[in-house]
Amino acid sequence: MTENRKHEATLRETNLSRLRHEIENLNRRARKLGLPKLTITEKSRTQREIKREIAPDTWIATGCYETLVTIEIEGETPKLAGWDFLGTLDHAASDTVVRNVPGSEIPEEYWGEDRVGLCDHCGTKRRRKETFVVRHTDTGETKQVGRQCVADFLGGKSVEAAIGVASWVRGIGKVLDDEDLDRYDYGGCLWREPVLVDAMVALSTSIRVVNEHGFLSRSKASEFDTTTSDRVQTVIWPPFFRGMGERDRKELREEIERCRPTDADREKAAAVRDWILGLPVNGSSYINNLQVVLKREMVQPKEIGLLASAVPFYYREIENPKWAPKEKAPASEYVGTLKERMEMELKCIGIGSFEGYYGETIVYRFRAGNNKVTWFSSCESDIEIGGVYRVKATVNKHEEYRGEKVTMVNRVKVLETIENGAEKPVEATA
């Protein structure tokens, strides 16, 4: 005897192929056991904006969207000689995992530790990897039964058929149980994730990033440089903060806040889009590609770099002065002579840290005029990014770093704070 059942569920599009594959495997097994076939029907699709955690229990919207699919699973579930099969209790681990038949639910009284390995039919309790729960169709009575005893409820069908039903429950249940729509566990690299990005969020963020840092394409960047598209990704799709030190978390939050687009940036993004969509293509694959991307509401993460390049293109053609790279600063020169202890006025342009053999080392990066100065310290000081200080320090080394002359100092003593550090730090370029 069989009973037609339907079960509706919502899951991420990325898990839909997994569910279809699981059902195909189950249907192959069902044919061998003479069990009914399952079908899956897609009902609707919706898009949901993904959030990212930038501090403990602090989440922000990203402008990135995932697709949720509502599906209906339909099939004839075996009806067990006057008993309904409610599902499987999996006791393989220390705690019981409940696998409900879609459309049914195992009562909570069977979930506890005291029910592990118990069979109500034969009255024994022993080590069992799984047990099954059935309910009488007339009286509503429920029973937990073991693998061997479940055959008594099948109306003459084999134990293998009963286990086939349990496998159906486990297979479908595992896919649906794993689908926690309240969990956002996408990884750190946006380019590798199966998500879509709001085109105008990406474009307006690109405008803010270019205004703050200028434009740097991937082709022009060295291995040490941060490209514009990478900066845009950091703002839209922050890395997981849980694995960072407090200082790095603070600096990253400040960078995200500084580069978050304003209303003016969003207005500018609309102007850029309208201008580009109105351009004649004239055989230019670049303009053609920009127009194709900007006609969409959503873009792929790999297209963010193309969108970001539209900003300097627009500025160069329409508002040239704003985006154009600033004149190159005079080259950094060495300060003082080796082993000389001297006074100097320094502006802090960056603070970082790393873990070494002897613990944490704090790296303070300064400018003395146009000259770069670096101090490696084993302890923190009151120096802040953006602050200007009169210090006394010993010139330790003269080195070249990325083709620039850098003076390494030690035994730094702050004599006077000339200017306090700004709340929003300037970018560390050293």
C-alpha positions as CSV (number, residue, x, y, z in Angstrom):
1,M,0.0,0.0,0.0
2,T,1.3,3.5,-0.8
3,E,0.3,7.0,0.0
4,N,1.0,10.0,-2.2
5,R,2.9,12.8,-0.3
6,K,4.3,16.2,-1.2
7,H,6.9,18.2,0.7
8,E,7.9,21.7,0.0
9,A,11.3,23.1,0.9
10,T,13.5,26.1,0.2
11,L,17.2,25.8,-0.4
12,R,20.1,27.6,-2.0
13,E,20.5,27.2,-5.7
14,T,24.0,25.8,-5.1
15,N,22.5,22.8,-3.3
16,L,19.8,22.0,-5.8
17,S,22.1,19.9,-8.0
18,R,23.1,18.0,-4.9
19,L,19.5,17.3,-4.0
20,R,18.7,16.2,-7.6
21,H,21.7,13.8,-7.6
22,E,20.6,12.4,-4.2
23,I,17.1,11.8,-5.5
24,E,18.4,10.1,-8.6
25,N,20.5,7.7,-6.5
26,L,17.5,7.0,-4.3
27,N,15.2,6.3,-7.2
28,R,17.7,3.8,-8.6
29,R,17.7,2.0,-5.3
30,A,13.9,2.2,-5.1
31,R,13.5,0.4,-8.4
32,K,15.6,-2.5,-7.1
33,L,13.5,-2.7,-3.9
34,G,10.1,-2.2,-5.7
35,L,9.6,1.1,-3.9
36,P,7.8,4.1,-5.4
37,K,9.8,6.8,-7.3
38,L,10.3,10.4,-6.1
39,T,10.0,13.5,-8.3
40,I,11.3,17.0,-7.7
41,T,9.6,20.1,-9.1
42,E,11.0,23.7,-9.0
43,K,8.2,26.1,-7.9
44,S,9.9,29.5,-7.7
45,R,13.2,31.4,-7.3
46,T,14.0,34.4,-5.2
47,Q,17.2,36.4,-4.6
48,R,18.4,37.3,-1.1
49,E,21.1,39.7,-0.1
50,I,24.0,38.2,1.8
51,K,25.3,39.6,5.0
52,R,28.9,39.6,6.3
53,E,30.1,39.8,9.9
54,I,32.5,42.8,10.5
55,A,32.5,42.5,14.3
56,P,31.1,39.9,16.8
57,D,27.3,39.9,16.2
58,T,27.6,42.9,13.8
59,W,26.4,42.1,10.3
60,I,26.3,44.4,7.2
61,A,24.5,44.1,3.9
62,T,26.9,43.5,1.0
63,G,25.1,44.1,-2.2
64,C,25.8,40.4,-3.1
65,Y,22.9,38.1,-3.7
66,E,22.3,34.4,-3.6
67,T,19.5,32.6,-5.3
68,L,17.0,30.6,-3.1
69,V,14.9,27.9,-4.9
70,T,11.6,26.6,-3.6
71,I,11.0,23.0,-4.6
72,E,8.4,20.3,-4.1
73,I,9.3,16.7,-3.6
74,E,6.5,14.3,-4.5
75,G,6.2,10.6,-4.3
76,E,4.3,7.6,-3.0
77,T,5.6,6.8,0.4
78,P,5.1,3.2,1.5
79,K,2.2,2.8,3.9
80,L,3.1,0.1,6.4
81,A,0.1,-2.2,6.8
82,G,-1.9,0.2,8.9
83,W,1.1,2.1,10.1
84,D,2.7,5.3,8.7
85,F,6.5,5.5,8.6
86,L,7.5,8.8,10.3
87,G,11.3,8.6,10.0
88,T,14.6,7.4,11.2
89,L,16.5,8.0,14.5
90,D,20.2,7.9,13.7
91,H,22.2,6.8,16.8
92,A,25.6,6.5,15.1
93,A,27.0,9.5,16.9
94,S,26.7,10.3,20.6
95,D,23.5,12.3,20.1
96,T,20.5,11.2,18.2
97,V,19.9,12.8,14.7
98,V,16.3,12.9,13.7
99,R,15.5,12.2,10.0
100,N,11.8,12.9,9.4
101,V,10.0,11.7,6.3
102,P,9.1,14.8,4.4
103,G,5.6,15.8,5.5
104,S,5.9,13.9,8.8
105,E,7.6,14.5,12.1
106,I,8.9,12.2,14.8
107,P,7.6,13.2,18.2
108,E,10.1,14.8,20.6
109,E,9.7,12.1,23.2
110,Y,11.9,9.8,21.0
111,W,14.8,12.2,20.7
112,G,16.3,11.7,24.2
113,E,19.2,9.7,25.3
114,D,16.9,7.2,27.1
115,R,15.5,6.1,23.7
116,V,18.8,5.3,22.1
117,G,18.8,1.7,20.8
118,L,15.3,0.9,22.2
119,C,12.7,-1.2,20.3
120,D,9.2,-0.9,21.6
121,H,8.1,-3.9,19.6
122,C,10.4,-6.6,21.1
123,G,11.1,-4.7,24.3
124,T,14.9,-4.8,24.0
125,K,17.4,-2.1,24.3
126,R,20.9,-2.7,22.8
127,R,23.5,-1.0,20.6
128,R,21.7,0.0,17.4
129,K,23.0,2.4,14.8
130,E,19.4,3.4,13.9
131,T,15.9,2.8,14.8
132,F,12.6,3.7,13.1
133,V,9.4,5.4,14.3
134,V,6.0,4.4,13.0
135,R,2.5,5.6,13.8
136,H,-0.8,3.7,13.6
137,T,-3.2,5.3,11.1
138,D,-6.3,4.8,13.2
139,T,-5.3,5.1,16.8
140,G,-2.3,7.5,16.4
141,E,-0.2,5.3,18.6
142,T,3.6,5.6,17.8
143,K,6.4,3.1,18.3
144,Q,10.1,3.0,18.0
145,V,11.3,-0.2,16.4
146,G,14.6,-1.8,15.5
147,R,15.9,-2.9,12.1
148,Q,14.7,-6.5,12.4
149,C,11.3,-5.8,14.0
150,V,10.3,-3.2,11.4
151,A,9.6,-6.0,9.0
152,D,6.5,-6.9,11.1
153,F,5.0,-3.5,10.2
154,L,5.5,-3.9,6.4
155,G,2.7,-6.3,5.6
156,G,5.0,-9.0,4.4
157,K,7.7,-6.9,2.7
158,S,11.3,-7.6,3.2
159,V,13.6,-6.0,5.8
160,E,15.6,-4.7,2.8
161,A,12.5,-2.8,1.7
162,A,12.2,-1.3,5.1
163,I,15.8,-0.2,5.1
164,G,15.2,1.2,1.6
165,V,12.5,3.4,3.1
166,A,15.0,4.5,5.8
167,S,17.6,5.3,3.2
168,W,15.1,7.4,1.4
169,V,14.5,9.3,4.6
170,R,18.2,9.7,5.4
171,G,19.2,10.8,1.9
172,I,16.6,13.4,1.5
173,G,16.7,14.5,5.1
174,K,20.4,15.0,5.1
175,V,20.3,17.4,2.2
176,L,17.4,19.4,3.6
177,D,18.7,19.3,7.2
178,D,22.0,20.7,6.1
179,E,20.3,23.6,4.5
180,D,20.5,26.3,7.2
181,L,19.3,29.4,5.5
182,D,20.2,31.5,8.6
183,R,23.8,30.7,8.2
184,Y,26.1,32.8,6.0
185,D,29.3,30.6,5.6
186,Y,30.6,31.7,2.2
187,G,34.4,31.9,2.2
188,G,36.8,34.9,1.9
189,C,37.3,35.3,-1.9
190,L,34.3,36.8,-3.6
191,W,35.5,35.7,-7.0
192,R,35.1,32.0,-6.1
193,E,31.6,32.2,-4.6
194,P,28.4,31.4,-6.5
195,V,26.8,34.8,-5.9
196,L,25.8,37.8,-7.9
197,V,26.6,41.5,-7.2
198,D,24.3,44.4,-7.5
199,A,25.9,46.3,-10.4
200,M,25.2,49.8,-9.0
201,V,26.6,48.8,-5.6
202,A,29.8,47.6,-7.3
203,L,30.0,50.8,-9.4
204,S,29.3,53.3,-6.6
205,T,31.8,51.4,-4.4
206,S,34.4,51.7,-7.2
207,I,33.8,55.4,-7.4
208,R,34.4,55.8,-3.6
209,V,37.5,53.6,-3.7
210,V,39.0,55.5,-6.7
211,N,38.3,58.8,-5.1
212,E,40.1,57.6,-1.9
213,H,43.0,55.7,-3.4
214,G,43.2,56.4,-7.1
215,F,42.9,53.6,-9.7
216,L,45.3,50.7,-10.1
217,S,44.5,48.0,-12.6
218,R,45.7,44.4,-12.2
219,S,48.0,44.6,-15.2
220,K,49.8,47.6,-13.7
221,A,50.0,46.3,-10.1
222,S,53.1,44.5,-8.7
223,E,52.6,41.5,-6.4
224,F,52.7,43.8,-3.4
225,D,50.1,46.3,-4.6
226,T,46.4,46.3,-3.8
227,T,44.4,46.7,-7.0
228,T,41.2,48.8,-7.2
229,S,39.1,45.7,-7.8
230,D,40.6,44.0,-4.7
231,R,39.8,47.1,-2.6
232,V,36.2,47.1,-3.9
233,Q,35.9,43.4,-3.0
234,T,37.1,44.2,0.5
235,V,34.4,46.8,1.0
236,I,31.6,44.7,-0.5
237,W,32.7,41.3,0.8
238,P,34.8,41.8,4.0
239,P,37.0,38.8,5.0
240,F,36.1,36.9,8.1
241,F,37.1,39.0,11.1
242,R,37.1,36.1,13.6
243,G,40.7,35.1,12.6
244,M,42.2,38.6,12.9
245,G,44.0,40.4,15.6
246,E,42.2,43.4,17.2
247,R,44.5,45.9,15.5
248,D,43.9,44.4,12.0
249,R,40.2,44.2,12.6
250,K,40.1,47.9,13.6
251,E,42.1,49.0,10.5
252,L,39.9,46.9,8.2
253,R,36.7,48.3,9.7
254,E,38.1,51.8,9.2
255,E,39.0,51.1,5.6
256,I,35.5,49.7,4.9
257,E,33.9,52.7,6.5
258,R,36.1,55.1,4.6
259,C,35.3,53.4,1.3
260,R,31.6,52.8,1.8
261,P,29.7,54.7,-1.0
262,T,27.8,57.9,-0.2
263,D,24.6,59.2,-1.8
264,A,26.8,61.4,-4.0
265,D,28.7,58.4,-5.1
266,R,25.5,56.6,-6.0
267,E,24.4,59.6,-8.0
268,K,27.7,59.6,-9.8
269,A,27.4,55.9,-10.5
270,A,24.0,56.5,-12.2
271,A,25.7,59.3,-14.3
272,V,28.5,57.0,-15.3
273,R,26.1,54.2,-16.3
274,D,23.9,56.6,-18.4
275,W,27.0,58.1,-20.1
276,I,28.5,54.8,-21.0
277,L,25.2,53.3,-22.2
278,G,24.9,56.3,-24.5
279,L,28.3,56.0,-26.1
280,P,28.7,54.7,-29.7
281,V,30.5,51.3,-29.8
282,N,32.4,52.1,-33.0
283,G,34.1,48.7,-32.9
284,S,35.4,49.0,-29.4
285,S,35.1,45.7,-27.5
286,Y,35.8,47.6,-24.2
287,I,32.8,49.9,-24.6
288,N,30.7,47.0,-25.8
289,N,31.6,44.9,-22.7
290,L,30.9,47.8,-20.4
291,Q,27.5,48.4,-21.9
292,V,26.7,44.7,-21.7
293,V,27.5,44.6,-18.0
294,L,25.9,47.9,-17.1
295,K,22.6,46.8,-18.7
296,R,22.2,44.2,-16.1
297,E,20.9,44.5,-12.5
298,M,23.4,41.9,-11.3
299,V,26.9,41.1,-12.4
300,Q,29.3,38.3,-11.7
301,P,32.1,38.9,-9.2
302,K,34.7,38.5,-12.0
303,E,33.2,41.5,-13.8
304,I,33.8,44.0,-10.9
305,G,37.3,44.9,-12.3
306,L,35.6,45.8,-15.6
307,L,33.1,48.0,-13.8
308,A,35.8,49.6,-11.7
309,S,37.7,50.6,-14.9
310,A,34.7,52.6,-16.0
311,V,35.3,55.2,-13.3
312,P,38.7,56.5,-14.5
313,F,37.4,56.2,-18.1
314,Y,34.5,58.5,-17.2
315,Y,36.7,60.9,-15.2
316,R,39.3,61.1,-17.9
317,E,36.7,61.9,-20.6
318,I,34.3,64.1,-18.5
319,E,35.9,65.2,-15.2
320,N,39.6,64.9,-15.8
321,P,41.1,66.8,-12.8
322,K,39.5,64.7,-10.0
323,W,40.8,61.2,-10.8
324,A,44.1,62.0,-12.4
325,P,47.0,60.6,-10.5
326,K,48.8,63.1,-8.3
327,E,52.3,64.3,-9.1
328,K,54.8,61.8,-8.0
329,A,56.3,62.8,-4.7
330,P,60.1,63.3,-4.5
331,A,62.0,60.1,-3.9
332,S,62.7,59.1,-0.3
333,E,66.2,59.6,0.9
334,Y,68.1,58.2,3.9
335,V,67.8,60.2,7.2
336,G,70.9,60.8,9.4
337,T,74.0,58.6,9.7
338,L,74.2,55.1,11.0
339,K,74.3,54.8,14.8
340,E,73.5,58.5,15.2
341,R,71.0,59.4,17.9
342,M,69.0,62.4,16.7
343,E,65.8,64.3,17.0
344,M,63.3,64.3,14.1
345,E,59.7,65.2,13.3
346,L,57.7,62.2,12.1
347,K,54.2,61.7,10.8
348,C,52.8,58.2,11.3
349,I,51.4,56.8,8.1
350,G,50.7,53.2,9.1
351,I,50.9,50.7,11.9
352,G,51.0,46.9,11.5
353,S,52.1,43.8,13.4
354,F,53.3,40.3,12.9
355,E,54.0,37.3,15.1
356,G,57.6,36.3,15.4
357,Y,59.6,33.8,17.4
358,Y,59.7,36.1,20.5
359,G,56.1,37.2,20.2
360,E,54.3,40.1,18.5
361,T,56.3,42.9,16.8
362,I,54.6,46.3,16.1
363,V,55.7,48.0,12.9
364,Y,55.4,51.8,12.9
365,R,55.8,53.5,9.5
366,F,56.6,57.3,9.3
367,R,57.4,60.0,7.0
368,A,60.0,62.6,7.8
369,G,59.1,65.1,5.0
370,N,59.4,62.9,1.9
371,N,61.6,60.4,3.5
372,K,60.4,57.0,4.8
373,V,61.2,55.9,8.3
374,T,60.3,52.5,9.9
375,W,60.5,51.4,13.6
376,F,60.1,47.8,14.6
377,S,59.0,47.7,18.3
378,S,58.4,44.9,20.7
379,C,55.8,46.9,22.6
380,E,52.9,49.3,21.8
381,S,53.2,53.0,22.2
382,D,50.6,55.9,22.2
383,I,51.6,56.7,18.6
384,E,48.5,56.8,16.3
385,I,48.1,56.8,12.5
386,G,47.9,60.4,11.2
387,G,49.7,61.8,14.3
388,V,52.8,64.0,14.0
389,Y,55.5,63.6,16.7
390,R,58.9,65.1,17.7
391,V,60.9,62.0,18.6
392,K,64.4,61.1,19.6
393,A,65.7,57.9,17.8
394,T,68.8,56.0,16.8
395,V,69.4,55.4,13.1
396,N,69.9,51.7,13.0
397,K,70.0,50.8,9.2
398,H,69.7,52.3,5.8
399,E,67.8,49.8,3.5
400,E,65.9,49.7,0.2
401,Y,62.4,48.4,0.2
402,R,60.4,48.0,-3.0
403,G,62.9,50.2,-4.7
404,E,62.7,53.1,-2.2
405,K,65.2,54.1,0.5
406,V,64.0,53.5,4.0
407,T,65.6,54.5,7.3
408,M,65.3,52.0,10.1
409,V,65.3,53.4,13.6
410,N,65.2,52.0,17.1
411,R,65.1,53.3,20.7
412,V,62.3,55.7,19.7
413,K,61.2,58.2,22.5
414,V,58.3,60.6,21.8
415,L,59.3,64.0,23.1
416,E,56.2,65.9,21.9
417,T,52.9,65.2,20.2
418,I,52.6,68.0,17.6
419,E,49.3,66.7,16.1
420,N,47.0,64.0,17.3
421,G,46.2,61.1,15.1
422,A,43.1,61.4,12.9
423,E,40.1,59.1,13.5
424,K,40.3,58.0,9.9
425,P,43.9,56.9,9.1
426,V,45.6,57.8,5.9
427,E,46.7,54.8,3.8
428,A,50.1,53.3,4.6
429,T,52.1,53.3,1.4
430,A,55.3,52.0,2.8
